[in-house]
Amino acid sequence: MKKIIALLMAVAMLVLCLAGCGTKETGKKTFTMGIDPEYPPFSYLGDDGEYTGFDVEICKAACEKLGWDFEVFGVNWDQKLVQLDAKECDCVWSGMTILDSMKEAGYVISEPYYYNTQVLVVNENSGIKSSKDLKGKTVAVQLGTSGESLLNEDLTELKDSFKELVTCDSFLKCFAELEGNAVDAVFVDYPVAKSYVAGKEDKLTIINEELGAEQYGIAFRKGDEETCKKIDNAVQELVKDGTYAKIAAKYEDIVDNLIFLNKDK
């Protein structure tokens, strides 16, 4: 009886092992891309329930070049580097501004690929025409973004003129606050503002004032120069064979500021 029980247990364990091992054992390296799940046009959830966006498509194509399996992991943007260090993802690649503080902390940063500026979005009939009109007003910004850093470091005089700076854990919440008249303006990356305001021009306005020049890049963990180099090289192959431009053509609002397609700018 003991032998029969032991045999049955061995068979059961074998079945469980085969069931678990047959799900995704390709023998390939799996590269996990860390993104902000709500950051169009760079990364967002598509109508089909799959993550998409310019950054997502480029990363997927780069992984195909390298023969890697590709996965997406949605990070909490304010905790993105903590989650990167915890190896929940292999990089942070999602309209991420390159900051000196990241380099000083030892993070490996890719070649910059996008020129960006910060802008203000207001309600159409607010009467706000420039940042000077925000004195005594309430402004929203997303936690963990370069916009928040800019207001706390280089634009402190502007921030101090506000009645209040409201921080939200996603830019969608910032815009919800604006459209609900809980705040007077949203301080946000230009391409995100452009994407969100499209089709809502009768309600929302982007103020024509650039409030900080910056560049987007990809962050890797300290000591991960090899992976960074492989991704950088794969992206350059996409540029050379035309795949990069083909993908970029789907995202008209950002094409003109993509560094690899506008090197003479």
N, C-alpha and C positions, 0 to 999 in steps of 0.2 A: 504494500500500500504506500509506504514511504517513497519507494522508487517511482511509483506512478504519479504521486503528487509532485515530486521533484521534477519529473519529466514534463508534466503539465505546466509547472511554473516556468521552466526553461523555454517552452514553446511560447507561452504568453509574453515573456520578456523579449523574445526574438521578434514576435509580431509587432510589439510596441516600438521596438528599435527601428524596424523596417518602415513603420508608419511615420516615425519622426524623421528618419534620415532621408526619406524620399521626397520631402516637400521642396527643398531648394538647395540641393547639393550639386552645384555646377562645377565645383573645383576652381572657380574664379574668385578673385578678390572682390569683396563687396565694398563699394564706396558710398558712404552715407553723407548726404548733403544736408546741412542745417539751414533752414529757411525761416523767414517770417511768413506764416501762412496767409497773412492778409496784407500783402504789399504789392499790388499791381502797379505797373505791368511786369515787375521783376519776378514775383512769386505769389501765387494765389491758387485757390481751389477753383477748377474749371467747372463748367456745367455738367460734365460727365463724372464729377466726383473725384477726379484725379488732379494732382497738383500740376500746374503749368506756369507759364510766364517766361520772359526772356532768359533769366538766369537759369531756370530749371531746364529749359530746352538746350541751352549751351552746355550745361553740366552733363546732361544725359548724352549728348553727342560726343563730348570729350571722353566720357566713360566707354562709349562704343569704340572710339579710336584706340583706347588703351586695353580693350578686352575685359573691362571690369563690369560686374553687376552694379546696378544703380538703384539707390534707395533715397527717399526723402524723409527727413525728420523735422517736424515743426517745433521750433524752439520758442521759449519765452524770451522775447527780444531783450528785455532788461537783464536776463540771466544767460544770454547767449554764450559768453565766454566761459562761464562756470560749467555750462553743459558741454561745451567743447572740451574743456579740461577733463570732465568726467567721462569722456569718450562716448557720449551719447550720439555724437556725430563726428565726422572726420574733418569738417570745415564749416565755416559760417560764410554762406554765399547767397546774399539776398539784398542787393542794394545797400551794402554795408560801407559806410564811410571809413576811409583809412585815417586813423587817429595816431598821433605821435605817442600817446599813452599806451597804445597796443604794442607798438614797436619796443618801447621802453620796458614793457612787461615781458618781452621775449617772444611774443607771437610772431610767427612767420607769415609775412604778407605777400600776396601775389603782385604781379604787375597791375597797375591801375587800369581800369577798362572803361570808366565813365566819368565825364565831367558833370558835376551837380551844383545846384545852388539851393538855398532855403528861400521860401516865399511865404507870404501870408494869404490865407483864404478868408474871405468875409462874406456875410450875407449881402446880396445885391443892393438892397436899399439901406445899408447901414450908415452911409455917409463917410465911411473910413476910406481914405484915398492913399495913405502912406503909413509907415510905422510911427510917424510923429503923432498920428491921430489916435494912437493906442494908449495915450496917457489917461490913467484912471479906468482903463478897460480890463476885461478878463480875457486871458489868452490860454489856449490849450496846446499842449505838445505831447508827443508820445514818449513814454519812459524809455531810457536807454538809447535814444537816437542822437545823432550829431546835432540835431536842432536843440535838444535839451542841453547838451554840452556847450553849444555856442551861446545860449542865453545865460548859462551859469559861469561862463569863462570870458568870452570876448565881447558879448553884448549885454554886460551886466547893467549898463546905464539904461538901455532899452528896457530890460526886465524890471528894473527898479521903478520905471515909470508906470508899470501895470498896476492895476488894483490887485490882481491876483494872477498867478501862473498855475493853471490846472494841469496835472499830469495824468495821462490815461495809459493803459497797458496796450492799446492798439490805436492806430490812426483812425479806424472806423468809429471808435468811441469818441475820438476828438471831433469828428465831423457830425456825429449824432448830437453832441453837446452844442455845436454851432447851429445846426438846423433846428434844434429845440430852444434856441435863444438863451441857453445857459452860459455860453461864452460868446465873446464878440469877434474872435478871430482864432484861426488855427495856424500854427507855425510848423511847416512841413516841407519835405523835399519837393522840388518842382515837378518831377515826373509823376509822383504820386498825386499831387494836387491836380495836375493836368488830366490824369486818368479819372479821378473821382469827379471832377467838375464837368467833364464831357457829358453833354445832354442835360446839364442842370444850370446852363449859363443864365437862365432867367431867374435863378434863385441864388446862385453863388458866383463870386468873382475872385479871380487871382490878382492881387495887387502887383503891378508892374514895378517891382523893386527887389533886386537881388540882395540877399542879406548874408552872404557867406559862400565863398567858392570852396569846393572840396572835390575829392575823387573817390570813386567806389573801388573796392578790391575784395579779395577773398582772404579770410583768416584761417591759419592752420596752427596746430599746437607747437609749442616750443620744441625745437629739434626735428621738426618734420619738414625740413627743407627738400628732401627727396620727393615727397608727395606733391609739394607745391611746384617743384620744377616740372614734374611729369604732367600736372594739370596745365601749367603755363604753356608747355610745349605742345600739348594736345590742342589747346585753344588756338595757338598760332597755326597749327595744321588746318584747323577749321577755317581760319581766316584765309589761308592760302588756297584752299580748294573751293572756296565760295560758299561753304555751308554756313559760315558765320553771317555773311551778308544776307543769305536766303532767310535765315531765322529772324534776323533784325528787321527785315522788310515787313514782318507781321506786326511790328511794334513801332508805328510811324512816329509816335510822340518822343521816342528816345534815340532814333537813328542818328540825328545830327550831333548828338553829344557822346556817341560811342567812340572812344579814343582810337581803337584799332581800325576804324573805318574813316576817321577824320584826323589823321596824323599831322596834316598841314594846318589845322585850325589854330 
